[in-house]
């Protein structure tokens, strides 16, 4: 009888040890699973998918300061493309210039008004002239705020009989503002001036 009791006691200890081992293993496994789940959620939340031209592109979340040079250069490029891409159509000119003026302060509006007073846009329409711009490079200095920039570009003025290529160099400053549909980068160009705008070559068509 004592031997039987001893066997029961030994079996109980074995069962208890095994149960404790299983419980401890379950707790460790649950903790590891929970940790990996939080890690996966954090990774997924740092990714953004953007739909562009029917394709889903993966973007990564980051602090804005890391992207300031890229966004600033694209802001300057977008402004110049909108302001200087013109066709002999009053609605096209108005649409492009309006988009550009959302990205800059009164210095751009003054430049537009000066061109308008000089009948620049009227001459484009009457002469069936188109204007295209290629931004070659944009230098942005983020060491000081507002951020100074200088833009180097090439203008092509396309007439019926010829194409005139002009060099264009402008400068200004970028101030941070709220993002919006009209200003997705959240910058405003200030004190925008043209440093150089001269003919480089003329090609007959």
N, C-alpha and C positions, 0 to 999 in steps of 0.2 A: 504493500500500500504506500509506504514512504517512497519507494522507487517510482511509483506511478505519479505521486505528487511532485516529485523532483523533475520528472519528465515534462509534466504540465508546466511547471515553473520555467524550465529551460525553453520550452516551446513558446511560452508567453513572452519571454525576453527577446527571443529571436523575432517573433512577430512584431513586437514593439519597436525593435531596432530597425526592422525592414520598413515599418510604417513611417517612422521618423525620417528615414532615408528618402522614402518616396515623397513625403511632404516637403522636405528640404529641397529635393530636386525640382519639384513642381514650382516652389517659390522662386528658385533661381531661374528656371526657364521662363516663368511669367515676367520676372524683372527684366530679363534679357530681351524678351519679346516686346515689352513696353518701351524699353530704351530704343530699340531698333525702329519701332513704330513712330516715336517722336522724331527720331533722326530722319526717317523717310518723309514725314509730313513737312519738316523744316526744309528739306531739299526740294520738295515739290512746290512749296509756297514761294521759294526764291526764283521759280521759273515762270515766265510769262510767254504765252503763245500769241503771236501777232499774225493776223491774216493779211497777206500782201499779194496782190495779183493771183488770188486763188490758191496760194500756198501758205501753209501754217509754218511760221518761222519761230524758233525758240529764242526767247530773250531771257536774260538773267537780271534779277534785281540787284541793285548796287547803290551806294551813296551817290548823290548827285555830283559831288565834287570830283569823283572819279571820271565822270562823263562830261564835265564842263568843256574841255577843249574840243571834243567831238561835236557836242551839241552846238557850241558857239560857232565852230567853222561851218556847220550845216545851216545854221541860222543866217549867217552872212551870205553864204552861197545862195540860199533860197531867196533872200531879199534881192540880190543882184539879178538872179534869173527872172524873177517876177517883174522887176522894175525895167529891165532892159530887153526883155523878149517881147517884141512888138510886131504886129502885122497891120496892113493897111485896112483896118476895120475898127471903127470907133468903139464898138462894144468890147472887142478883144483888148484894146488898149486900156479902157476904163476898168475892165475886170482885173487885168494883170497889175495895173498900178495900184488899184484899191487893195489887193492882197499884199502888195509890197508895203504900202503905207501903214498897215497894221503892225509891221515889224520894226518900224522906225519912228523917230520923233519928228518935230517940226522941221528939222534940217532937210529931211527927204521931201517933205511937202513943199518947202521953198524951192528945191531943185525942180520939182515937178511943175510948180507955178511958173518958174523962169522959162522952162522949155515950152510951156503952153503959151506964154506971152510972146515967145520968139517964133510962134507958129510951127514948132518942130513937129507936132503930131499931125497938124493939118497938112504939112508938106509930105509926111509919110503916106497919108491917105491919098492925096491927089497924085503923088508920084508912084503909087503902087510899090512902095518900098517896105521891105521886111527887115527886121533887126534881130540878130541872134547873139547870144553871149556864151562864152565858155570860160568858166572860172578855173584858172590854172592852179592857183594856190591861195590859201588864206592863213596868215600868221596871226595867232592870238596869244597875247601875253597875260597869263592869269596870275602873275606875281603880285599885281596890284589891282584893286577894284575901284571904279569900273574897269573892265577888261579892255585894253587897247587892242585893236585889230588893224591889219592892213591886207587888202584884197588885190590880187593880181589877176587880170582877166583879159580876154581877147574878144572884141566886138566884130561881128560881120554885118555890114550894111549891104543888103542885097537889092540892087536895082535891076531894072529890065536889061540893061546892057553891061553891067559890071558888078563886081563884088569888092567892096572896100573893107579891108581889115584894119582895125584900130586897136592900139594897146590901151588898157584902162587900169589905172591904179587909184584905189580909194582908201580912205582910212576913217576911223571913228572909234567909238567906245560902246561897250555892251553893258547894259544895266539889267539886273534880274527883276522880272515882274511875274505876275501870276500867269500860269499857263491857261490857254483857252483854245477853242477850235480854230480861231484866227491866228493864234500865236502859240503853237504847240511846244516850242522850245523854252518859252518863258524868259525871253530876252528882249530888250528894246535897244535898237541902234540909236546912239546919240552923237551929235556933232559930226555928222557924216559929211565928208568933203572929198572932192575929186582932186587928186594930185597930178595925174597925167592922163591925157586922152588925145592921142595923136594918130594920124594915119601911118600904117606900117607898109602896106602894099595894096595895089589895085590889080585885079584880074578881070579881063574881059570875058563876057559870057557869050 
